[in-house]
Amino acid sequence: MLVGETFGGKTSCYKTLQKTINKLNLKNDNVKKIKVEIINPKSLTLNELYGVSKDVTWDEGIIEIVMEKAIKTEENLKHWILFDGPVDAVWIESMNTVLDDNKKLCLSSGKVLLLT
């Protein structure tokens, strides 16, 4: 977690780390390349973030779509999912509710995604 003032260098920190790891990947096959997916949780409603049941169908949320994509990725690539925005108790508490200590994302749709 990167926390700090606006323009405090948080973005530069993660981008520098990502670039460094990706350069190491060129020299060492044991180091996996990093891809970053950015979500601004404050720009979306909770239904857009986590999904919502509509009549008899389920509309997937952004988190579900991004996490599934990251899980199904090629073997030599790691995904960082970056929640970039002001820290807010509502979406943090919602994330704590759906993500357990075993790195399982348990969604309202009944789908369970196992994160690595």
OpenMM code with the backbone's topology and positions (N, CA, C; nanometers):
from openmm import Vec3, app, unit

residues = "MET LEU VAL GLY GLU THR PHE GLY GLY LYS THR SER CYS TYR LYS THR LEU GLN LYS THR ILE ASN LYS LEU ASN LEU LYS ASN ASP ASN VAL LYS LYS ILE LYS VAL GLU ILE ILE ASN PRO LYS SER LEU THR LEU ASN GLU LEU TYR GLY VAL SER LYS ASP VAL THR TRP ASP GLU GLY ILE ILE GLU ILE VAL MET GLU LYS ALA ILE LYS THR GLU GLU ASN LEU LYS HIS TRP ILE LEU PHE ASP GLY PRO VAL ASP ALA VAL TRP ILE GLU SER MET ASN THR VAL LEU ASP ASP ASN LYS LYS LEU CYS LEU SER SER GLY LYS VAL LEU LEU LEU THR".split()
positions = [
    Vec3(0.0847, -0.1171, 0.0000),
    Vec3(0.0000, 0.0000, 0.0000),
    Vec3(0.0890, 0.1231, 0.0000),
    Vec3(0.0611, 0.2139, -0.0900),
    Vec3(0.1307, 0.3419, -0.0951),
    Vec3(0.0336, 0.4497, -0.0504),
    Vec3(0.0687, 0.5205, 0.0554),
    Vec3(-0.0172, 0.6248, 0.1100),
    Vec3(0.0663, 0.7504, 0.1267),
    Vec3(0.0112, 0.8640, 0.0885),
    Vec3(0.0833, 0.9888, 0.1076),
    Vec3(0.0074, 1.1053, 0.0477),
    Vec3(0.0651, 1.2201, 0.0612),
    Vec3(0.0052, 1.3433, 0.0099),
    Vec3(-0.0005, 1.3415, -0.1430),
    Vec3(-0.0903, 1.4210, -0.1979),
    Vec3(-0.0962, 1.4408, -0.3423),
    Vec3(0.0375, 1.4968, -0.3889),
    Vec3(0.0860, 1.4452, -0.5014),
    Vec3(0.2160, 1.4827, -0.5580),
    Vec3(0.3314, 1.4467, -0.4652),
    Vec3(0.3137, 1.3422, -0.3844),
    Vec3(0.4186, 1.2992, -0.2931),
    Vec3(0.5124, 1.1950, -0.3521),
    Vec3(0.4879, 1.1504, -0.4750),
    Vec3(0.5777, 1.0562, -0.5411),
    Vec3(0.5316, 0.9113, -0.5400),
    Vec3(0.4070, 0.8850, -0.5002),
    Vec3(0.3572, 0.7460, -0.4928),
    Vec3(0.3588, 0.6799, -0.6303),
    Vec3(0.3107, 0.7504, -0.7322),
    Vec3(0.3073, 0.6951, -0.8678),
    Vec3(0.4480, 0.6688, -0.9188),
    Vec3(0.5386, 0.7622, -0.8946),
    Vec3(0.6782, 0.7440, -0.9363),
    Vec3(0.7392, 0.6218, -0.8694),
    Vec3(0.7048, 0.5978, -0.7430),
    Vec3(0.7584, 0.4819, -0.6701),
    Vec3(0.7160, 0.3508, -0.7356),
    Vec3(0.5849, 0.3339, -0.7595),
    Vec3(0.5411, 0.2055, -0.8149),
    Vec3(0.5879, 0.1890, -0.9585),
    Vec3(0.5934, 0.2983, -1.0362),
    Vec3(0.6394, 0.2876, -1.1755),
    Vec3(0.7875, 0.2526, -1.1815),
    Vec3(0.8674, 0.3093, -1.0917),
    Vec3(1.0106, 0.2777, -1.0859),
    Vec3(1.0305, 0.1312, -1.0496),
    Vec3(0.9556, 0.0832, -0.9512),
    Vec3(0.9645, -0.0578, -0.9117),
    Vec3(0.9222, -0.1485, -1.0268),
    Vec3(0.8137, -0.1136, -1.0946),
    Vec3(0.7670, -0.1929, -1.2086),
    Vec3(0.8727, -0.1976, -1.3195),
    Vec3(0.9277, -0.0832, -1.3555),
    Vec3(1.0297, -0.0780, -1.4614),
    Vec3(1.1538, -0.1588, -1.4235),
    Vec3(1.1945, -0.1504, -1.2972),
    Vec3(1.3115, -0.2244, -1.2509),
    Vec3(1.2884, -0.3750, -1.2602),
    Vec3(1.1719, -0.4199, -1.2147),
    Vec3(1.1395, -0.5631, -1.2225),
    Vec3(1.1320, -0.6082, -1.3678),
    Vec3(1.0725, -0.5267, -1.4550),
    Vec3(1.0632, -0.5637, -1.5960),
    Vec3(1.2002, -0.5703, -1.6624),
    Vec3(1.2944, -0.4851, -1.6196),
    Vec3(1.4310, -0.4936, -1.6720),
    Vec3(1.5008, -0.6195, -1.6213),
    Vec3(1.4762, -0.6557, -1.4955),
    Vec3(1.5318, -0.7803, -1.4421),
    Vec3(1.4785, -0.9012, -1.5184),
    Vec3(1.3546, -0.8926, -1.5630),
    Vec3(1.2930, -1.0012, -1.6404),
    Vec3(1.3714, -1.0303, -1.7678),
    Vec3(1.4299, -0.9285, -1.8280),
    Vec3(1.5068, -0.9474, -1.9512),
    Vec3(1.6326, -1.0290, -1.9277),
    Vec3(1.6864, -1.0243, -1.8051),
    Vec3(1.8105, -1.0938, -1.7728),
    Vec3(1.7895, -1.2235, -1.6968),
    Vec3(1.6712, -1.2398, -1.6365),
    Vec3(1.6471, -1.3552, -1.5507),
    Vec3(1.5061, -1.4083, -1.5758),
    Vec3(1.4968, -1.5298, -1.6255),
    Vec3(1.3663, -1.5890, -1.6572),
    Vec3(1.2825, -1.6176, -1.5325),
    Vec3(1.3456, -1.6219, -1.4159),
    Vec3(1.2718, -1.6484, -1.2924),
    Vec3(1.1954, -1.5258, -1.2417),
    Vec3(1.2268, -1.4094, -1.2973),
    Vec3(1.1587, -1.2856, -1.2583),
    Vec3(1.0464, -1.2599, -1.3581),
    Vec3(0.9251, -1.2508, -1.3073),
    Vec3(0.8095, -1.2313, -1.3951),
    Vec3(0.7878, -1.0828, -1.4235),
    Vec3(0.7502, -1.0535, -1.5476),
    Vec3(0.7201, -0.9180, -1.5894),
    Vec3(0.5931, -0.8698, -1.5181),
    Vec3(0.5838, -0.7398, -1.4931),
    Vec3(0.4721, -0.6806, -1.4199),
    Vec3(0.3835, -0.5995, -1.5141),
    Vec3(0.2534, -0.6225, -1.5048),
    Vec3(0.1547, -0.5396, -1.5746),
    Vec3(0.0653, -0.4772, -1.4672),
    Vec3(0.0364, -0.3481, -1.4821),
    Vec3(-0.0433, -0.2770, -1.3817),
    Vec3(-0.1812, -0.2448, -1.4393),
    Vec3(-0.2851, -0.2784, -1.3626),
    Vec3(-0.4231, -0.2399, -1.3948),
    Vec3(-0.4639, -0.1383, -1.2892),
    Vec3(-0.5123, -0.0226, -1.3328),
    Vec3(-0.5471, 0.0838, -1.2391),
    Vec3(-0.6984, 0.1014, -1.2329),
    Vec3(-0.7498, 0.1051, -1.1098),
    Vec3(-0.8917, 0.1292, -1.0853),
    Vec3(-0.9011, 0.2462, -0.9873),
    Vec3(-0.9824, 0.3443, -1.0200),
    Vec3(-1.0103, 0.4521, -0.9252),
    Vec3(-1.1443, 0.4209, -0.8595),
    Vec3(-1.1433, 0.3672, -0.7386),
    Vec3(-1.2675, 0.3244, -0.6753),
    Vec3(-1.3624, 0.4386, -0.6417),
    Vec3(-1.3106, 0.5590, -0.6291),
    Vec3(-1.3971, 0.6730, -0.5961),
    Vec3(-1.4740, 0.7236, -0.7177),
    Vec3(-1.4347, 0.6813, -0.8375),
    Vec3(-1.5036, 0.7270, -0.9585),
    Vec3(-1.6184, 0.6341, -0.9964),
    Vec3(-1.6373, 0.5271, -0.9197),
    Vec3(-1.7399, 0.4268, -0.9501),
    Vec3(-1.8310, 0.4056, -0.8299),
    Vec3(-1.9525, 0.3620, -0.8578),
    Vec3(-2.0417, 0.3247, -0.7486),
    Vec3(-2.0012, 0.1865, -0.6980),
    Vec3(-2.0519, 0.1482, -0.5811),
    Vec3(-2.0221, 0.0139, -0.5285),
    Vec3(-2.0747, -0.0940, -0.6229),
    Vec3(-2.1898, -0.0714, -0.6866),
    Vec3(-2.2431, -0.1688, -0.7826),
    Vec3(-2.1530, -0.1816, -0.9041),
    Vec3(-2.0952, -0.0701, -0.9504),
    Vec3(-2.0031, -0.0751, -1.0637),
    Vec3(-1.8727, -0.1445, -1.0239),
    Vec3(-1.8300, -0.1258, -0.9003),
    Vec3(-1.7071, -0.1894, -0.8528),
    Vec3(-1.7239, -0.3400, -0.8341),
    Vec3(-1.8286, -0.3805, -0.7623),
    Vec3(-1.8434, -0.5198, -0.7194),
    Vec3(-1.9458, -0.6002, -0.7985),
    Vec3(-2.0274, -0.5348, -0.8806),
    Vec3(-2.1308, -0.6037, -0.9561),
    Vec3(-2.2653, -0.5911, -0.8874),
    Vec3(-2.3701, -0.6232, -0.9635),
    Vec3(-2.5049, -0.6093, -0.9100),
    Vec3(-2.5977, -0.7108, -0.9776),
    Vec3(-2.6924, -0.7597, -0.9000),
    Vec3(-2.7930, -0.8520, -0.9517),
    Vec3(-2.9065, -0.7708, -1.0136),
    Vec3(-2.9395, -0.8007, -1.1389),
    Vec3(-3.0496, -0.7338, -1.2072),
    Vec3(-3.1464, -0.8406, -1.2555),
    Vec3(-3.2643, -0.8420, -1.1954),
    Vec3(-3.3662, -0.9428, -1.2251),
    Vec3(-3.3057, -1.0818, -1.2066),
    Vec3(-3.2863, -1.1560, -1.3145),
    Vec3(-3.2300, -1.2910, -1.3043),
    Vec3(-3.0868, -1.2975, -1.3585),
    Vec3(-3.0285, -1.1818, -1.3893),
    Vec3(-2.8925, -1.1786, -1.4439),
    Vec3(-2.7980, -1.1093, -1.3462),
    Vec3(-2.6701, -1.1241, -1.3733),
    Vec3(-2.5677, -1.0620, -1.2906),
    Vec3(-2.4816, -0.9727, -1.3784),
    Vec3(-2.4711, -0.8450, -1.3423),
    Vec3(-2.3805, -0.7537, -1.4114),
    Vec3(-2.2485, -0.7545, -1.3364),
    Vec3(-2.1426, -0.7990, -1.4045),
    Vec3(-2.0114, -0.8055, -1.3410),
    Vec3(-1.9615, -0.6660, -1.3057),
    Vec3(-1.8903, -0.6571, -1.1955),
    Vec3(-1.8270, -0.5320, -1.1566),
    Vec3(-1.6872, -0.5230, -1.2135),
    Vec3(-1.6326, -0.4037, -1.2109),
    Vec3(-1.4984, -0.3792, -1.2638),
    Vec3(-1.3942, -0.4666, -1.1926),
    Vec3(-1.4058, -0.4786, -1.0604),
    Vec3(-1.3085, -0.5588, -0.9856),
    Vec3(-1.3115, -0.7036, -1.0326),
    Vec3(-1.4302, -0.7585, -1.0522),
    Vec3(-1.4434, -0.8969, -1.0987),
    Vec3(-1.3798, -0.9142, -1.2361),
    Vec3(-1.4052, -0.8219, -1.3259),
    Vec3(-1.3508, -0.8301, -1.4626),
    Vec3(-1.1985, -0.8234, -1.4611),
    Vec3(-1.1442, -0.7267, -1.3881),
    Vec3(-0.9985, -0.7078, -1.3833),
    Vec3(-0.9300, -0.8255, -1.3137),
    Vec3(-0.9870, -0.8728, -1.2033),
    Vec3(-0.9264, -0.9850, -1.1298),
    Vec3(-0.9298, -1.1135, -1.2125),
    Vec3(-1.0409, -1.1412, -1.2801),
    Vec3(-1.0480, -1.2616, -1.3641),
    Vec3(-0.9437, -1.2558, -1.4751),
    Vec3(-0.9285, -1.1383, -1.5353),
    Vec3(-0.8287, -1.1204, -1.6415),
    Vec3(-0.6879, -1.1468, -1.5871),
    Vec3(-0.6605, -1.0971, -1.4666),
    Vec3(-0.5287, -1.1158, -1.4054),
    Vec3(-0.5036, -1.2626, -1.3725),
    Vec3(-0.6059, -1.3326, -1.3259),
    Vec3(-0.5915, -1.4740, -1.2892),
    Vec3(-0.5653, -1.5602, -1.4124),
    Vec3(-0.6286, -1.5263, -1.5235),
    Vec3(-0.6175, -1.6066, -1.6458),
    Vec3(-0.4987, -1.5669, -1.7324),
    Vec3(-0.4116, -1.4820, -1.6822),
    Vec3(-0.3012, -1.4300, -1.7617),
    Vec3(-0.1956, -1.5377, -1.7893),
    Vec3(-0.1085, -1.5059, -1.8803),
    Vec3(0.0004, -1.5976, -1.9132),
    Vec3(0.0904, -1.6200, -1.7924),
    Vec3(0.1605, -1.7303, -1.7934),
    Vec3(0.2379, -1.7738, -1.6775),
    Vec3(0.3553, -1.6827, -1.6427),
    Vec3(0.4146, -1.6165, -1.7413),
    Vec3(0.5349, -1.5373, -1.7143),
    Vec3(0.5034, -1.3898, -1.6878),
    Vec3(0.3809, -1.3603, -1.6456),
    Vec3(0.3385, -1.2226, -1.6216),
    Vec3(0.2656, -1.2122, -1.4886),
    Vec3(0.2987, -1.1091, -1.4111),
    Vec3(0.2277, -1.0809, -1.2866),
    Vec3(0.1441, -0.9551, -1.3055),
    Vec3(0.0299, -0.9530, -1.2402),
    Vec3(-0.0558, -0.8344, -1.2449),
    Vec3(-0.0565, -0.7670, -1.1091),
    Vec3(-0.0412, -0.6361, -1.1106),
    Vec3(-0.0658, -0.5558, -0.9927),
    Vec3(-0.1956, -0.4824, -1.0186),
    Vec3(-0.2898, -0.4942, -0.9283),
    Vec3(-0.4150, -0.4209, -0.9412),
    Vec3(-0.4068, -0.3051, -0.8435),
    Vec3(-0.4020, -0.1861, -0.8985),
    Vec3(-0.3763, -0.0652, -0.8222),
    Vec3(-0.5060, 0.0128, -0.8051),
    Vec3(-0.5484, 0.0277, -0.6810),
    Vec3(-0.6650, 0.1099, -0.6492),
    Vec3(-0.6125, 0.2501, -0.6229),
    Vec3(-0.6260, 0.3363, -0.7217),
    Vec3(-0.5654, 0.4689, -0.7173),
    Vec3(-0.6731, 0.5739, -0.6916),
    Vec3(-0.6743, 0.6249, -0.5720),
    Vec3(-0.7705, 0.7282, -0.5361),
    Vec3(-0.7669, 0.7530, -0.3880),
    Vec3(-0.8450, 0.8495, -0.3438),
    Vec3(-0.8475, 0.8790, -0.2006),
    Vec3(-0.8944, 0.7579, -0.1206),
    Vec3(-0.8300, 0.7353, -0.0070),
    Vec3(-0.8697, 0.6247, 0.0798),
    Vec3(-1.0051, 0.6591, 0.1405),
    Vec3(-1.0987, 0.5679, 0.1245),
    Vec3(-1.2350, 0.5915, 0.1709),
    Vec3(-1.2794, 0.4711, 0.2516),
    Vec3(-1.3334, 0.4940, 0.3681),
    Vec3(-1.3731, 0.3846, 0.4576),
    Vec3(-1.4763, 0.2928, 0.3942),
    Vec3(-1.5657, 0.3459, 0.3093),
    Vec3(-1.6729, 0.2643, 0.2514),
    Vec3(-1.6169, 0.1587, 0.1573),
    Vec3(-1.5352, 0.1979, 0.0587),
    Vec3(-1.4862, 0.0971, -0.0355),
    Vec3(-1.3790, 0.0088, 0.0259),
    Vec3(-1.3025, 0.0608, 0.1211),
    Vec3(-1.2044, -0.0231, 0.1910),
    Vec3(-1.2770, -0.1314, 0.2708),
    Vec3(-1.3815, -0.0932, 0.3425),
    Vec3(-1.4570, -0.1908, 0.4223),
    Vec3(-1.5269, -0.2916, 0.3315),
    Vec3(-1.5768, -0.2449, 0.2172),
    Vec3(-1.6387, -0.3368, 0.1205),
    Vec3(-1.5370, -0.4371, 0.0680),
    Vec3(-1.4147, -0.3919, 0.0416),
    Vec3(-1.3092, -0.4815, -0.0063),
    Vec3(-1.2724, -0.5816, 0.1021),
    Vec3(-1.2645, -0.5366, 0.2267),
    Vec3(-1.2366, -0.6279, 0.3380),
    Vec3(-1.3439, -0.7340, 0.3507),
    Vec3(-1.4664, -0.6992, 0.3173),
    Vec3(-1.5782, -0.7927, 0.3262),
    Vec3(-1.5672, -0.9029, 0.2209),
    Vec3(-1.5263, -0.8686, 0.0988),
    Vec3(-1.5237, -0.9671, -0.0096),
    Vec3(-1.3898, -1.0396, -0.0241),
    Vec3(-1.2818, -0.9834, 0.0327),
    Vec3(-1.1499, -1.0458, 0.0210),
    Vec3(-1.1088, -1.1012, 0.1567),
    Vec3(-1.0940, -1.2334, 0.1648),
    Vec3(-1.0623, -1.2937, 0.2946),
    Vec3(-0.9113, -1.3119, 0.3131),
    Vec3(-0.8729, -1.3632, 0.4283),
    Vec3(-0.7310, -1.3807, 0.4623),
    Vec3(-0.6604, -1.4831, 0.3744),
    Vec3(-0.7346, -1.5699, 0.3088),
    Vec3(-0.6770, -1.6736, 0.2232),
    Vec3(-0.6636, -1.6283, 0.0788),
    Vec3(-0.6744, -1.4972, 0.0546),
    Vec3(-0.6655, -1.4383, -0.0789),
    Vec3(-0.7764, -1.4893, -0.1709),
    Vec3(-0.8942, -1.5079, -0.1161),
    Vec3(-1.0114, -1.5448, -0.1953),
    Vec3(-1.1021, -1.4240, -0.2050),
    Vec3(-1.1411, -1.3899, -0.3275),
    Vec3(-1.2353, -1.2819, -0.3502),
    Vec3(-1.3723, -1.3461, -0.3639),
    Vec3(-1.4583, -1.3268, -0.2650),
    Vec3(-1.5911, -1.3882, -0.2612),
    Vec3(-1.6952, -1.2846, -0.3014),
    Vec3(-1.7498, -1.2992, -0.4212),
    Vec3(-1.8414, -1.1993, -0.4750),
    Vec3(-1.9866, -1.2347, -0.4480),
    Vec3(-2.0719, -1.1345, -0.4545),
    Vec3(-2.2146, -1.1535, -0.4296),
    Vec3(-2.2795, -1.2466, -0.5316),
    Vec3(-2.2189, -1.2597, -0.6473),
    Vec3(-2.2721, -1.3478, -0.7509),
    Vec3(-2.2551, -1.4948, -0.7135),
    Vec3(-2.1763, -1.5204, -0.6092),
    Vec3(-2.1457, -1.6577, -0.5692),
    Vec3(-2.0116, -1.7041, -0.6234),
    Vec3(-1.9541, -1.6240, -0.7117),
    Vec3(-1.8234, -1.6589, -0.7693),
    Vec3(-1.7138, -1.6336, -0.6670),
    Vec3(-1.6178, -1.7246, -0.6601),
    Vec3(-1.5032, -1.7110, -0.5716),
    Vec3(-1.3772, -1.7138, -0.6588),
    Vec3(-1.2970, -1.6087, -0.6510),
    Vec3(-1.1750, -1.5998, -0.7288),
    Vec3(-1.0568, -1.6160, -0.6341),
    Vec3(-0.9704, -1.7101, -0.6633),
    Vec3(-0.8519, -1.7349, -0.5811),
    Vec3(-0.7352, -1.6553, -0.6397),
    Vec3(-0.6842, -1.5624, -0.5605),
    Vec3(-0.5733, -1.4780, -0.6053),
    Vec3(-0.4415, -1.5425, -0.5668),
    Vec3(-0.3374, -1.5157, -0.6444),
    Vec3(-0.2060, -1.5711, -0.6155),
    Vec3(-0.1238, -1.4725, -0.5346),
] * unit.nanometer
topology = app.Topology()
chain = topology.addChain("A")
for resn in residues:
    res = topology.addResidue(resn, chain)
    for name in ("N", "CA", "C"):
        topology.addAtom(name, app.Element.getBySymbol(name[0]), res)
